[in-house]
Amino acid sequence: MANQTDGRQPMDPELLRRLLRAKDRMDAASEEAWPVRRLARVSGVSQAHFARSFRDAFGVPPHRYLLTRRIERAKALLRDTDLSVTEIAFQTGWNSLGTFGRTFRDVTAEAPGQLRLREQAAPGQFDRTPACYLIAAHRPDLKIAVSEKRRLEAEVKTGSEDTEVP
């Protein structure tokens, strides 16, 4: 939860329960489409209020939270099943294999097939680690939007950050 040291009032417990209801729905069916309109309806609040409150409560916008859940699920399927990358992409809610592969690579820094090979090359290395720790350790760190990450990487590659001289 976001802390309230910035002068804002603590979140209303009823609103938090409503936000958790929407978050639980996304967790249970992350492969489904969850536009803000649908999430706001589940929570019983307006779209703008939902988006703002969700970010305040959980530290990330709803879209980024859903993306995190989808990537987590895809990583587990790549590691634990023999499903094709295409099947995994569609089972985790992506409409395009290309978008899945590009986003997966942007978030995890490796292609889905590379992750599968690496994970399957070292089987059983986490057998004694509690599942909750594994899930937290493998959760993608999405502090910025994927599109923003791509833009920053492109700037570094082209050297455009150093073009302005005082």
KEKE-899361 format. One record per residue: residue number from 1; residue in one letter; x, y, z of N, C-alpha, C in turn. Coordinates in Angstrom, 1 decimal. Layout:
% KEKE-899361
r pos = NUM; code = a; nx = X; ny = Y; nz = Z; cax = X; cay = Y; caz = Z; cx = X; cy = Y; cz = Z .
...
END
This chain:
% KEKE-899361
r pos = 1; code = m; nx = 0.8; ny = -1.2; nz = 0.0; cax = 0.0; cay = 0.0; caz = 0.0; cx = 0.9; cy = 1.3; cz = 0.0 .
r pos = 2; code = a; nx = 0.4; ny = 2.3; nz = -0.6; cax = 1.1; cay = 3.5; caz = -0.6; cx = 1.1; cy = 4.2; cz = 0.8 .
r pos = 3; code = n; nx = 2.2; ny = 4.7; nz = 1.2; cax = 2.1; cay = 5.4; caz = 2.5; cx = 1.5; cy = 6.7; cz = 2.4 .
r pos = 4; code = q; nx = 1.1; ny = 7.2; nz = 3.5; cax = 0.3; cay = 8.5; caz = 3.5; cx = 1.1; cy = 9.6; cz = 4.2 .
r pos = 5; code = t; nx = 2.4; ny = 9.6; nz = 4.0; cax = 3.3; cay = 10.6; caz = 4.6; cx = 3.3; cy = 11.9; cz = 3.7 .
r pos = 6; code = d; nx = 2.6; ny = 11.9; nz = 2.6; cax = 2.7; cay = 13.1; caz = 1.7; cx = 1.5; cy = 14.1; cz = 2.0 .
r pos = 7; code = g; nx = 0.9; ny = 13.9; nz = 3.1; cax = -0.2; cay = 14.8; caz = 3.5; cx = -1.6; cy = 14.4; cz = 3.1 .
r pos = 8; code = r; nx = -1.7; ny = 13.4; nz = 2.3; cax = -3.1; cay = 12.9; caz = 1.9; cx = -3.7; cy = 12.1; cz = 3.1 .
r pos = 9; code = q; nx = -5.0; ny = 12.1; nz = 3.0; cax = -5.8; cay = 11.3; caz = 4.0; cx = -5.6; cy = 9.8; cz = 3.7 .
r pos = 10; code = p; nx = -5.7; ny = 9.0; nz = 4.8; cax = -5.7; cay = 7.6; caz = 4.6; cx = -6.9; cy = 7.2; cz = 3.7 .
r pos = 11; code = m; nx = -6.7; ny = 6.1; nz = 2.9; cax = -7.8; cay = 5.6; caz = 2.0; cx = -9.0; cy = 5.1; cz = 2.8 .
r pos = 12; code = d; nx = -10.2; ny = 5.4; nz = 2.4; cax = -11.4; cay = 4.9; caz = 3.0; cx = -11.4; cy = 3.4; cz = 2.9 .
r pos = 13; code = p; nx = -11.6; ny = 2.7; nz = 4.0; cax = -11.6; cay = 1.2; caz = 4.0; cx = -12.6; cy = 0.6; cz = 3.0 .
r pos = 14; code = e; nx = -13.8; ny = 1.2; nz = 2.9; cax = -14.8; cay = 0.7; caz = 1.9; cx = -14.2; cy = 0.8; cz = 0.5 .
r pos = 15; code = l; nx = -13.6; ny = 1.9; nz = 0.1; cax = -13.0; cay = 2.1; caz = -1.2; cx = -11.9; cy = 1.0; cz = -1.4 .
r pos = 16; code = l; nx = -11.1; ny = 0.8; nz = -0.4; cax = -10.0; cay = -0.1; caz = -0.5; cx = -10.6; cy = -1.5; cz = -0.8 .
r pos = 17; code = r; nx = -11.7; ny = -1.9; nz = -0.1; cax = -12.3; cay = -3.2; caz = -0.3; cx = -12.8; cy = -3.3; cz = -1.7 .
r pos = 18; code = r; nx = -13.4; ny = -2.2; nz = -2.3; cax = -13.9; cay = -2.2; caz = -3.6; cx = -12.7; cy = -2.4; cz = -4.6 .
r pos = 19; code = l; nx = -11.6; ny = -1.7; nz = -4.4; cax = -10.4; cay = -1.8; caz = -5.2; cx = -9.8; cy = -3.2; cz = -5.2 .
r pos = 20; code = l; nx = -9.8; ny = -3.8; nz = -4.0; cax = -9.3; cay = -5.2; caz = -3.8; cx = -10.2; cy = -6.2; cz = -4.6 .
r pos = 21; code = r; nx = -11.5; ny = -5.9; nz = -4.6; cax = -12.4; cay = -6.7; caz = -5.4; cx = -12.0; cy = -6.7; cz = -6.9 .
r pos = 22; code = a; nx = -11.7; ny = -5.6; nz = -7.4; cax = -11.3; cay = -5.5; caz = -8.8; cx = -10.0; cy = -6.1; cz = -9.0 .
r pos = 23; code = k; nx = -9.0; ny = -5.9; nz = -8.1; cax = -7.7; cay = -6.5; caz = -8.2; cx = -7.8; cy = -8.1; cz = -8.1 .
r pos = 24; code = d; nx = -8.7; ny = -8.6; nz = -7.3; cax = -8.9; cay = -10.0; caz = -7.2; cx = -9.5; cy = -10.6; cz = -8.5 .
r pos = 25; code = r; nx = -10.4; ny = -9.8; nz = -9.1; cax = -10.9; cay = -10.3; caz = -10.4; cx = -9.8; cy = -10.3; cz = -11.5 .
r pos = 26; code = m; nx = -9.0; ny = -9.3; nz = -11.5; cax = -7.8; cay = -9.4; caz = -12.4; cx = -6.9; cy = -10.6; cz = -12.2 .
r pos = 27; code = d; nx = -6.7; ny = -10.8; nz = -10.9; cax = -5.8; cay = -12.0; caz = -10.5; cx = -6.4; cy = -13.3; cz = -11.0 .
r pos = 28; code = a; nx = -7.7; ny = -13.4; nz = -10.8; cax = -8.4; cay = -14.7; caz = -11.1; cx = -8.5; cy = -14.9; cz = -12.6 .
r pos = 29; code = a; nx = -8.6; ny = -13.9; nz = -13.4; cax = -8.8; cay = -14.0; caz = -14.8; cx = -8.0; cy = -13.0; cz = -15.6 .
r pos = 30; code = s; nx = -6.7; ny = -13.1; nz = -15.4; cax = -5.8; cay = -12.1; caz = -16.0; cx = -5.7; cy = -12.2; cz = -17.5 .
r pos = 31; code = e; nx = -6.2; ny = -13.3; nz = -18.0; cax = -6.2; cay = -13.5; caz = -19.5; cx = -7.3; cy = -12.7; cz = -20.2 .
r pos = 32; code = e; nx = -8.3; ny = -12.2; nz = -19.4; cax = -9.4; cay = -11.5; caz = -19.9; cx = -9.0; cy = -10.0; cz = -20.1 .
r pos = 33; code = a; nx = -9.8; ny = -9.3; nz = -20.9; cax = -9.6; cay = -7.9; caz = -21.1; cx = -10.2; cy = -7.2; cz = -19.9 .
r pos = 34; code = w; nx = -9.4; ny = -6.3; nz = -19.3; cax = -9.8; cay = -5.5; caz = -18.1; cx = -9.7; cy = -4.0; cz = -18.4 .
r pos = 35; code = p; nx = -10.5; ny = -3.4; nz = -19.2; cax = -10.4; cay = -2.0; caz = -19.4; cx = -10.8; cy = -1.3; cz = -18.1 .
r pos = 36; code = v; nx = -10.4; ny = -0.1; nz = -17.9; cax = -10.7; cay = 0.7; caz = -16.7; cx = -12.2; cy = 0.8; cz = -16.5 .
r pos = 37; code = r; nx = -12.9; ny = 0.9; nz = -17.6; cax = -14.4; cay = 1.0; caz = -17.5; cx = -15.0; cy = -0.3; cz = -16.8 .
r pos = 38; code = r; nx = -14.5; ny = -1.5; nz = -17.2; cax = -15.0; cay = -2.7; caz = -16.5; cx = -14.5; cy = -2.8; cz = -15.1 .
r pos = 39; code = l; nx = -13.3; ny = -2.4; nz = -14.8; cax = -12.8; cay = -2.5; caz = -13.4; cx = -13.6; cy = -1.5; cz = -12.5 .
r pos = 40; code = a; nx = -13.8; ny = -0.3; nz = -13.0; cax = -14.6; cay = 0.7; caz = -12.3; cx = -16.0; cy = 0.2; cz = -12.0 .
r pos = 41; code = r; nx = -16.6; ny = -0.5; nz = -12.9; cax = -17.9; cay = -1.0; caz = -12.7; cx = -17.9; cy = -2.1; cz = -11.6 .
r pos = 42; code = v; nx = -16.9; ny = -3.0; nz = -11.6; cax = -16.7; cay = -4.0; caz = -10.6; cx = -16.6; cy = -3.3; cz = -9.2 .
r pos = 43; code = s; nx = -15.9; ny = -2.2; nz = -9.2; cax = -15.6; cay = -1.5; caz = -7.9; cx = -16.8; cy = -0.5; cz = -7.5 .
r pos = 44; code = g; nx = -17.6; ny = -0.2; nz = -8.5; cax = -18.7; cay = 0.7; caz = -8.2; cx = -18.4; cy = 2.1; cz = -8.0 .
r pos = 45; code = v; nx = -17.3; ny = 2.5; nz = -8.7; cax = -16.9; cay = 3.9; caz = -8.7; cx = -16.7; cy = 4.4; cz = -10.2 .
r pos = 46; code = s; nx = -16.5; ny = 5.7; nz = -10.3; cax = -16.2; cay = 6.2; caz = -11.7; cx = -14.9; cy = 5.8; cz = -12.2 .
r pos = 47; code = q; nx = -14.7; ny = 5.8; nz = -13.5; cax = -13.5; cay = 5.4; caz = -14.1; cx = -12.3; cy = 6.2; cz = -13.6 .
r pos = 48; code = a; nx = -12.4; ny = 7.5; nz = -13.6; cax = -11.3; cay = 8.4; caz = -13.2; cx = -10.9; cy = 8.1; cz = -11.7 .
r pos = 49; code = h; nx = -12.0; ny = 8.0; nz = -10.9; cax = -11.7; cay = 7.8; caz = -9.5; cx = -11.1; cy = 6.4; cz = -9.3 .
r pos = 50; code = f; nx = -11.5; ny = 5.4; nz = -10.0; cax = -10.9; cay = 4.1; caz = -9.9; cx = -9.5; cy = 4.1; cz = -10.3 .
r pos = 51; code = a; nx = -9.1; ny = 4.7; nz = -11.4; cax = -7.7; cay = 4.7; caz = -11.9; cx = -6.8; cy = 5.4; cz = -10.9 .
r pos = 52; code = r; nx = -7.3; ny = 6.6; nz = -10.4; cax = -6.5; cay = 7.3; caz = -9.5; cx = -6.3; cy = 6.6; cz = -8.1 .
r pos = 53; code = s; nx = -7.4; ny = 6.0; nz = -7.7; cax = -7.4; cay = 5.3; caz = -6.4; cx = -6.6; cy = 4.0; cz = -6.4 .
r pos = 54; code = f; nx = -6.7; ny = 3.3; nz = -7.5; cax = -6.0; cay = 2.1; caz = -7.7; cx = -4.5; cy = 2.4; cz = -7.6 .
r pos = 55; code = r; nx = -4.0; ny = 3.4; nz = -8.3; cax = -2.6; cay = 3.7; caz = -8.3; cx = -2.2; cy = 4.2; cz = -6.9 .
r pos = 56; code = d; nx = -3.0; ny = 4.9; nz = -6.2; cax = -2.7; cay = 5.4; caz = -4.9; cx = -2.5; cy = 4.2; cz = -3.9 .
r pos = 57; code = a; nx = -3.5; ny = 3.2; nz = -4.1; cax = -3.5; cay = 2.1; caz = -3.2; cx = -2.4; cy = 1.1; cz = -3.4 .
r pos = 58; code = f; nx = -2.1; ny = 0.8; nz = -4.7; cax = -1.2; cay = -0.3; caz = -5.0; cx = 0.1; cy = 0.1; cz = -5.7 .
r pos = 59; code = g; nx = 0.3; ny = 1.4; nz = -5.9; cax = 1.5; cay = 1.9; caz = -6.4; cx = 1.8; cy = 1.8; cz = -7.9 .
r pos = 60; code = v; nx = 0.8; ny = 1.2; nz = -8.6; cax = 0.9; cay = 1.1; caz = -10.1; cx = -0.4; cy = 1.3; cz = -10.7 .
r pos = 61; code = p; nx = -0.5; ny = 1.7; nz = -11.9; cax = -1.8; cay = 1.8; caz = -12.6; cx = -2.4; cy = 0.5; cz = -12.9 .
r pos = 62; code = p; nx = -3.7; ny = 0.3; nz = -13.0; cax = -4.3; cay = -1.0; caz = -13.3; cx = -3.8; cy = -1.7; cz = -14.5 .
r pos = 63; code = h; nx = -3.5; ny = -1.0; nz = -15.6; cax = -3.0; cay = -1.7; caz = -16.8; cx = -1.6; cy = -2.3; cz = -16.5 .
r pos = 64; code = r; nx = -0.8; ny = -1.6; nz = -15.8; cax = 0.6; cay = -2.1; caz = -15.5; cx = 0.5; cy = -3.3; cz = -14.5 .
r pos = 65; code = y; nx = -0.5; ny = -3.2; nz = -13.6; cax = -0.7; cay = -4.4; caz = -12.7; cx = -1.1; cy = -5.6; cz = -13.5 .
r pos = 66; code = l; nx = -2.0; ny = -5.4; nz = -14.4; cax = -2.5; cay = -6.6; caz = -15.2; cx = -1.3; cy = -7.1; cz = -16.1 .
r pos = 67; code = l; nx = -0.5; ny = -6.2; nz = -16.6; cax = 0.6; cay = -6.6; caz = -17.4; cx = 1.6; cy = -7.5; cz = -16.6 .
r pos = 68; code = t; nx = 1.8; ny = -7.1; nz = -15.4; cax = 2.7; cay = -7.8; caz = -14.4; cx = 2.1; cy = -9.2; cz = -14.2 .
r pos = 69; code = r; nx = 0.8; ny = -9.3; nz = -14.0; cax = 0.2; cay = -10.6; caz = -13.7; cx = 0.3; cy = -11.5; cz = -15.0 .
r pos = 70; code = r; nx = 0.1; ny = -11.0; nz = -16.1; cax = 0.2; cay = -11.8; caz = -17.4; cx = 1.6; cy = -12.3; cz = -17.6 .
r pos = 71; code = i; nx = 2.6; ny = -11.4; nz = -17.4; cax = 4.0; cay = -11.8; caz = -17.6; cx = 4.3; cy = -12.9; cz = -16.5 .
r pos = 72; code = e; nx = 3.9; ny = -12.7; nz = -15.3; cax = 4.2; cay = -13.8; caz = -14.2; cx = 3.6; cy = -15.1; cz = -14.7 .
r pos = 73; code = r; nx = 2.4; ny = -15.1; nz = -15.2; cax = 1.7; cay = -16.3; caz = -15.6; cx = 2.4; cy = -17.0; cz = -16.8 .
r pos = 74; code = a; nx = 2.8; ny = -16.1; nz = -17.7; cax = 3.5; cay = -16.6; caz = -18.9; cx = 4.9; cy = -17.3; cz = -18.5 .
r pos = 75; code = k; nx = 5.6; ny = -16.6; nz = -17.6; cax = 6.9; cay = -17.2; caz = -17.1; cx = 6.6; cy = -18.5; cz = -16.4 .
r pos = 76; code = a; nx = 5.6; ny = -18.7; nz = -15.7; cax = 5.3; cay = -20.0; caz = -15.0; cx = 5.0; cy = -21.0; cz = -16.0 .
r pos = 77; code = l; nx = 4.2; ny = -20.7; nz = -17.0; cax = 3.8; cay = -21.6; caz = -18.1; cx = 5.0; cy = -22.0; cz = -18.9 .
r pos = 78; code = l; nx = 5.9; ny = -21.1; nz = -19.2; cax = 7.1; cay = -21.4; caz = -20.0; cx = 8.0; cy = -22.3; cz = -19.2 .
r pos = 79; code = r; nx = 8.1; ny = -22.1; nz = -17.9; cax = 8.9; cay = -22.9; caz = -17.0; cx = 8.4; cy = -24.3; cz = -16.7 .
r pos = 80; code = d; nx = 7.1; ny = -24.4; nz = -16.6; cax = 6.4; cay = -25.6; caz = -16.0; cx = 5.7; cy = -26.5; cz = -17.0 .
r pos = 81; code = t; nx = 5.5; ny = -26.0; nz = -18.3; cax = 4.7; cay = -26.8; caz = -19.2; cx = 5.5; cy = -26.9; cz = -20.5 .
r pos = 82; code = d; nx = 5.0; ny = -27.7; nz = -21.4; cax = 5.6; cay = -27.9; caz = -22.7; cx = 4.7; cy = -27.2; cz = -23.8 .
r pos = 83; code = l; nx = 3.8; ny = -26.3; nz = -23.4; cax = 3.0; cay = -25.6; caz = -24.3; cx = 3.8; cy = -24.7; cz = -25.2 .
r pos = 84; code = s; nx = 3.4; ny = -24.5; nz = -26.4; cax = 4.2; cay = -23.6; caz = -27.3; cx = 4.1; cy = -22.2; cz = -26.9 .
r pos = 85; code = v; nx = 5.0; ny = -21.4; nz = -27.3; cax = 5.0; cay = -20.0; caz = -26.9; cx = 3.7; cy = -19.3; cz = -27.4 .
r pos = 86; code = t; nx = 3.3; ny = -19.7; nz = -28.6; cax = 2.0; cay = -19.2; caz = -29.2; cx = 0.8; cy = -19.5; cz = -28.2 .
r pos = 87; code = e; nx = 0.7; ny = -20.8; nz = -27.8; cax = -0.4; cay = -21.1; caz = -26.9; cx = -0.3; cy = -20.4; cz = -25.6 .
r pos = 88; code = i; nx = 0.9; ny = -20.2; nz = -25.1; cax = 1.1; cay = -19.4; caz = -23.8; cx = 0.7; cy = -18.0; cz = -24.0 .
r pos = 89; code = a; nx = 1.0; ny = -17.4; nz = -25.1; cax = 0.7; cay = -16.0; caz = -25.4; cx = -0.8; cy = -15.8; cz = -25.4 .
r pos = 90; code = f; nx = -1.6; ny = -16.7; nz = -26.1; cax = -3.0; cay = -16.6; caz = -26.1; cx = -3.7; cy = -17.0; cz = -24.8 .
r pos = 91; code = q; nx = -3.1; ny = -17.9; nz = -24.1; cax = -3.7; cay = -18.3; caz = -22.8; cx = -3.5; cy = -17.2; cz = -21.7 .
r pos = 92; code = t; nx = -2.5; ny = -16.4; nz = -21.9; cax = -2.3; cay = -15.3; caz = -20.9; cx = -2.9; cy = -14.0; cz = -21.3 .
r pos = 93; code = g; nx = -3.7; ny = -14.0; nz = -22.3; cax = -4.4; cay = -12.8; caz = -22.7; cx = -3.9; cy = -11.9; cz = -23.8 .
r pos = 94; code = w; nx = -2.9; ny = -12.3; nz = -24.5; cax = -2.4; cay = -11.5; caz = -25.6; cx = -3.1; cy = -11.9; cz = -26.9 .
r pos = 95; code = n; nx = -3.4; ny = -10.9; nz = -27.7; cax = -4.1; cay = -11.1; caz = -29.0; cx = -3.1; cy = -11.3; cz = -30.1 .
r pos = 96; code = s; nx = -1.9; ny = -11.0; nz = -29.9; cax = -0.8; cay = -11.1; caz = -30.9; cx = 0.4; cy = -11.7; cz = -30.3 .
r pos = 97; code = l; nx = 1.0; ny = -12.7; nz = -31.1; cax = 2.2; cay = -13.3; caz = -30.6; cx = 3.4; cy = -12.3; cz = -30.7 .
r pos = 98; code = g; nx = 3.4; ny = -11.4; nz = -31.7; cax = 4.4; cay = -10.4; caz = -31.8; cx = 4.4; cy = -9.4; cz = -30.6 .
r pos = 99; code = t; nx = 3.2; ny = -9.0; nz = -30.2; cax = 3.1; cay = -8.0; caz = -29.1; cx = 3.5; cy = -8.7; cz = -27.8 .
r pos = 100; code = f; nx = 3.1; ny = -10.0; nz = -27.6; cax = 3.5; cay = -10.8; caz = -26.5; cx = 5.0; cy = -10.9; cz = -26.4 .
r pos = 101; code = g; nx = 5.7; ny = -11.3; nz = -27.5; cax = 7.1; cay = -11.5; caz = -27.5; cx = 7.9; cy = -10.2; cz = -27.3 .
r pos = 102; code = r; nx = 7.4; ny = -9.1; nz = -27.9; cax = 8.1; cay = -7.8; caz = -27.7; cx = 8.0; cy = -7.3; cz = -26.3 .
r pos = 103; code = t; nx = 6.7; ny = -7.4; nz = -25.7; cax = 6.5; cay = -6.9; caz = -24.4; cx = 7.2; cy = -7.8; cz = -23.4 .
r pos = 104; code = f; nx = 7.2; ny = -9.1; nz = -23.6; cax = 7.9; cay = -10.0; caz = -22.7; cx = 9.4; cy = -9.7; cz = -22.6 .
r pos = 105; code = r; nx = 9.9; ny = -9.5; nz = -23.8; cax = 11.4; cay = -9.2; caz = -23.9; cx = 11.7; cy = -7.8; cz = -23.2 .
r pos = 106; code = d; nx = 10.8; ny = -6.9; nz = -23.4; cax = 11.0; cay = -5.5; caz = -22.8; cx = 11.0; cy = -5.6; cz = -21.3 .
r pos = 107; code = v; nx = 10.1; ny = -6.4; nz = -20.8; cax = 9.9; cay = -6.5; caz = -19.3; cx = 11.0; cy = -7.4; cz = -18.7 .
r pos = 108; code = t; nx = 11.3; ny = -8.6; nz = -19.3; cax = 12.2; cay = -9.5; caz = -18.6; cx = 13.6; cy = -9.5; cz = -19.2 .
r pos = 109; code = a; nx = 13.8; ny = -8.8; nz = -20.2; cax = 15.1; cay = -8.7; caz = -20.9; cx = 15.6; cy = -9.9; cz = -21.6 .
r pos = 110; code = e; nx = 14.6; ny = -10.9; nz = -21.8; cax = 14.9; cay = -12.0; caz = -22.6; cx = 13.7; cy = -12.5; cz = -23.3 .
r pos = 111; code = a; nx = 13.8; ny = -13.2; nz = -24.5; cax = 12.7; cay = -13.7; caz = -25.2; cx = 12.1; cy = -14.9; cz = -24.5 .
r pos = 112; code = p; nx = 10.8; ny = -15.1; nz = -24.7; cax = 10.1; cay = -16.3; caz = -24.1; cx = 10.9; cy = -17.6; cz = -24.2 .
r pos = 113; code = g; nx = 11.3; ny = -17.9; nz = -25.5; cax = 12.1; cay = -19.1; caz = -25.7; cx = 13.4; cy = -19.2; cz = -24.9 .
r pos = 114; code = q; nx = 14.1; ny = -18.0; nz = -24.8; cax = 15.3; cay = -18.0; caz = -24.1; cx = 15.1; cy = -18.3; cz = -22.6 .
r pos = 115; code = l; nx = 14.0; ny = -17.7; nz = -22.0; cax = 13.7; cay = -17.9; caz = -20.6; cx = 13.4; cy = -19.4; cz = -20.4 .
r pos = 116; code = r; nx = 12.6; ny = -20.0; nz = -21.3; cax = 12.3; cay = -21.4; caz = -21.2; cx = 13.6; cy = -22.3; cz = -21.2 .
r pos = 117; code = l; nx = 14.5; ny = -22.0; nz = -22.1; cax = 15.7; cay = -22.8; caz = -22.2; cx = 16.5; cy = -22.6; cz = -20.9 .
r pos = 118; code = r; nx = 16.6; ny = -21.4; nz = -20.4; cax = 17.4; cay = -21.2; caz = -19.2; cx = 16.8; cy = -21.8; cz = -18.0 .
r pos = 119; code = e; nx = 15.5; ny = -21.7; nz = -17.9; cax = 14.8; cay = -22.3; caz = -16.7; cx = 14.8; cy = -23.8; cz = -16.8 .
r pos = 120; code = q; nx = 14.7; ny = -24.4; nz = -17.9; cax = 14.7; cay = -25.9; caz = -18.0; cx = 16.1; cy = -26.5; cz = -18.0 .
r pos = 121; code = a; nx = 17.1; ny = -25.6; nz = -18.2; cax = 18.5; cay = -26.1; caz = -18.1; cx = 18.9; cy = -26.3; cz = -16.6 .
r pos = 122; code = a; nx = 18.2; ny = -25.7; nz = -15.7; cax = 18.5; cay = -25.9; caz = -14.3; cx = 17.3; cy = -26.3; cz = -13.5 .
r pos = 123; code = p; nx = 16.8; ny = -27.5; nz = -13.8; cax = 15.6; cay = -28.0; caz = -13.1; cx = 15.8; cy = -28.3; cz = -11.6 .
r pos = 124; code = g; nx = 14.8; ny = -28.0; nz = -10.8; cax = 14.9; cay = -28.4; caz = -9.4; cx = 15.7; cy = -27.5; cz = -8.5 .
r pos = 125; code = q; nx = 16.3; ny = -26.4; nz = -9.1; cax = 17.1; cay = -25.6; caz = -8.2; cx = 16.3; cy = -24.8; cz = -7.2 .
r pos = 126; code = f; nx = 15.0; ny = -24.7; nz = -7.3; cax = 14.2; cay = -24.0; caz = -6.4; cx = 13.2; cy = -24.9; cz = -5.6 .
r pos = 127; code = d; nx = 13.5; ny = -26.2; nz = -5.6; cax = 12.6; cay = -27.1; caz = -4.9; cx = 12.3; cy = -26.8; cz = -3.5 .
r pos = 128; code = r; nx = 13.3; ny = -26.3; nz = -2.7; cax = 13.1; cay = -26.1; caz = -1.3; cx = 12.7; cy = -24.7; cz = -1.0 .
r pos = 129; code = t; nx = 12.5; ny = -23.8; nz = -1.9; cax = 12.1; cay = -22.4; caz = -1.7; cx = 10.6; cy = -22.3; cz = -1.7 .
r pos = 130; code = p; nx = 10.0; ny = -21.7; nz = -0.7; cax = 8.6; cay = -21.5; caz = -0.6; cx = 8.1; cy = -20.8; cz = -1.8 .
r pos = 131; code = a; nx = 6.9; ny = -21.2; nz = -2.3; cax = 6.3; cay = -20.6; caz = -3.5; cx = 6.1; cy = -19.1; cz = -3.5 .
r pos = 132; code = c; nx = 5.7; ny = -18.6; nz = -2.3; cax = 5.5; cay = -17.2; caz = -2.2; cx = 6.8; cy = -16.4; cz = -2.4 .
r pos = 133; code = y; nx = 7.9; ny = -16.9; nz = -2.0; cax = 9.2; cay = -16.2; caz = -2.3; cx = 9.5; cy = -16.3; cz = -3.8 .
r pos = 134; code = l; nx = 9.3; ny = -17.4; nz = -4.4; cax = 9.6; cay = -17.5; caz = -5.8; cx = 8.7; cy = -16.6; cz = -6.6 .
r pos = 135; code = i; nx = 7.5; ny = -16.5; nz = -6.3; cax = 6.6; cay = -15.6; caz = -7.0; cx = 7.0; cy = -14.2; cz = -6.9 .
r pos = 136; code = a; nx = 7.4; ny = -13.7; nz = -5.7; cax = 7.8; cay = -12.4; caz = -5.5; cx = 9.1; cy = -12.1; cz = -6.2 .
r pos = 137; code = a; nx = 10.0; ny = -13.1; nz = -6.2; cax = 11.3; cay = -12.9; caz = -6.8; cx = 11.2; cy = -12.8; cz = -8.4 .
r pos = 138; code = h; nx = 10.2; ny = -13.5; nz = -8.9; cax = 10.1; cay = -13.5; caz = -10.4; cx = 9.1; cy = -12.5; cz = -10.9 .
r pos = 139; code = r; nx = 8.5; ny = -11.7; nz = -10.0; cax = 7.6; cay = -10.7; caz = -10.4; cx = 8.3; cy = -9.6; cz = -11.2 .
r pos = 140; code = p; nx = 7.8; ny = -9.2; nz = -12.4; cax = 8.4; cay = -8.2; caz = -13.2; cx = 8.4; cy = -6.8; cz = -12.4 .
r pos = 141; code = d; nx = 9.4; ny = -6.1; nz = -12.6; cax = 9.5; cay = -4.8; caz = -11.9; cx = 9.1; cy = -3.7; cz = -12.9 .
r pos = 142; code = l; nx = 7.8; ny = -3.3; nz = -12.8; cax = 7.3; cay = -2.4; caz = -13.8; cx = 7.1; cy = -1.0; cz = -13.2 .
r pos = 143; code = k; nx = 8.2; ny = -0.3; nz = -12.8; cax = 8.1; cay = 1.0; caz = -12.2; cx = 7.7; cy = 2.1; cz = -13.3 .
r pos = 144; code = i; nx = 8.1; ny = 1.8; nz = -14.5; cax = 7.7; cay = 2.7; caz = -15.6; cx = 7.0; cy = 1.9; cz = -16.7 .
r pos = 145; code = a; nx = 6.3; ny = 2.6; nz = -17.5; cax = 5.5; cay = 2.0; caz = -18.6; cx = 6.5; cy = 1.4; cz = -19.6 .
r pos = 146; code = v; nx = 6.1; ny = 0.3; nz = -20.3; cax = 6.9; cay = -0.4; caz = -21.2; cx = 7.3; cy = 0.6; cz = -22.4 .
r pos = 147; code = s; nx = 6.3; ny = 1.4; nz = -22.8; cax = 6.6; cay = 2.4; caz = -23.9; cx = 7.6; cy = 3.4; cz = -23.5 .
r pos = 148; code = e; nx = 7.6; ny = 3.8; nz = -22.2; cax = 8.6; cay = 4.8; caz = -21.7; cx = 9.9; cy = 4.1; cz = -21.6 .
r pos = 149; code = k; nx = 10.0; ny = 2.9; nz = -21.2; cax = 11.2; cay = 2.1; caz = -21.2; cx = 11.9; cy = 2.0; cz = -22.6 .
r pos = 150; code = r; nx = 11.0; ny = 1.7; nz = -23.6; cax = 11.5; cay = 1.6; caz = -25.0; cx = 12.1; cy = 3.0; cz = -25.4 .
r pos = 151; code = r; nx = 11.4; ny = 4.1; nz = -25.1; cax = 11.8; cay = 5.4; caz = -25.5; cx = 13.2; cy = 5.7; cz = -24.9 .
r pos = 152; code = l; nx = 13.3; ny = 5.4; nz = -23.6; cax = 14.6; cay = 5.7; caz = -22.9; cx = 15.7; cy = 4.9; cz = -23.5 .
r pos = 153; code = e; nx = 15.5; ny = 3.6; nz = -23.8; cax = 16.5; cay = 2.8; caz = -24.4; cx = 16.9; cy = 3.3; cz = -25.8 .
r pos = 154; code = a; nx = 15.9; ny = 3.7; nz = -26.5; cax = 16.2; cay = 4.3; caz = -27.9; cx = 17.1; cy = 5.5; cz = -27.8 .
r pos = 155; code = e; nx = 16.8; ny = 6.4; nz = -26.8; cax = 17.6; cay = 7.6; caz = -26.6; cx = 19.0; cy = 7.2; cz = -26.2 .
r pos = 156; code = v; nx = 19.2; ny = 6.2; nz = -25.4; cax = 20.6; cay = 5.8; caz = -25.0; cx = 21.3; cy = 5.3; cz = -26.2 .
r pos = 157; code = k; nx = 20.6; ny = 4.5; nz = -27.1; cax = 21.3; cay = 3.9; caz = -28.2; cx = 21.7; cy = 5.0; cz = -29.3 .
r pos = 158; code = t; nx = 20.8; ny = 6.0; nz = -29.4; cax = 21.1; cay = 7.0; caz = -30.4; cx = 22.0; cy = 8.1; cz = -29.9 .
r pos = 159; code = g; nx = 22.1; ny = 8.2; nz = -28.5; cax = 22.9; cay = 9.2; caz = -27.9; cx = 22.2; cy = 10.5; cz = -27.9 .
r pos = 160; code = s; nx = 20.9; ny = 10.6; nz = -28.0; cax = 20.2; cay = 11.8; caz = -28.1; cx = 20.2; cy = 12.6; cz = -26.7 .
r pos = 161; code = e; nx = 20.5; ny = 11.9; nz = -25.6; cax = 20.5; cay = 12.6; caz = -24.3; cx = 21.7; cy = 13.6; cz = -24.3 .
r pos = 162; code = d; nx = 22.7; ny = 13.3; nz = -25.0; cax = 23.9; cay = 14.2; caz = -25.0; cx = 24.0; cy = 15.2; cz = -26.1 .
r pos = 163; code = t; nx = 22.9; ny = 15.4; nz = -26.8; cax = 22.9; cay = 16.3; caz = -27.9; cx = 22.8; cy = 17.8; cz = -27.5 .
r pos = 164; code = e; nx = 22.2; ny = 18.0; nz = -26.3; cax = 22.1; cay = 19.4; caz = -25.8; cx = 23.2; cy = 19.8; cz = -25.0 .
r pos = 165; code = v; nx = 24.0; ny = 20.8; nz = -25.4; cax = 25.2; cay = 21.2; caz = -24.7; cx = 24.8; cy = 22.6; cz = -24.1 .
r pos = 166; code = p; nx = 25.1; ny = 22.8; nz = -22.8; cax = 24.8; cay = 24.1; caz = -22.2; cx = 25.7; cy = 25.2; cz = -22.7 .
END
